[in-house]
Amino acid sequence: MKNATVKWFNAQKGYGFLTDSETKEDVFCHYSQLQMDGFKSLHENDMVEYELGTGAGKDSREQAINVKPILTMKMIEDSLKEDNLHIKTMKDGYGITKYQVVDGNNVLQTDENGMSFMELATYANFEIVEKSA
């Protein structure tokens, strides 16, 4: 299995692109390859595992198959909801997505400049362990 971060994913169209963690190359991802229950969608910066394969039918290009979520925005949101906390998304001056955490009264609980996805995951008590090859 390879690791990747979601570059973007359009839930309405059912596809997007992953950025491979090792090669930094973009890899096409179709919703039919998402190994998850319920509505199959991903968010920018979600972390996934995948295999490289080819699409079915006319779509024979190389793409991500057997895509399994490792850490998703939904997982983080669900964890923070237990403490009545919510996530606000913003873009910094360079267009990079940053995240803030607010409570039920919309009071900021984190730095006003926002956090990266990994910092947000740590704030929500998720621990990311790098796999060795």
KAMO-V98637 format. One record per run of one state. SS is the DSSP state (hx for helix, st for strand, lp for the rest). FROM is the first residue (numbers start at 1). LEN is the number of residues. If there is no record, write none. Layout:
BEGIN
SS,FROM,LEN + SS,FROM,LEN
END
This chain:
BEGIN
lp,1,1 + st,2,9 + lp,11,4 + st,15,6 + lp,21,5 + st,26,5 + hx,31,3 + st,34,1 + lp,35,12 + st,47,8 + lp,55,7 + st,62,10 + lp,72,1 + hx,73,9 + lp,82,3 + st,85,7 + lp,92,5 + st,97,7 + lp,104,4 + st,108,1 + lp,109,6 + st,115,1 + lp,116,1 + hx,117,7 + lp,124,10
END
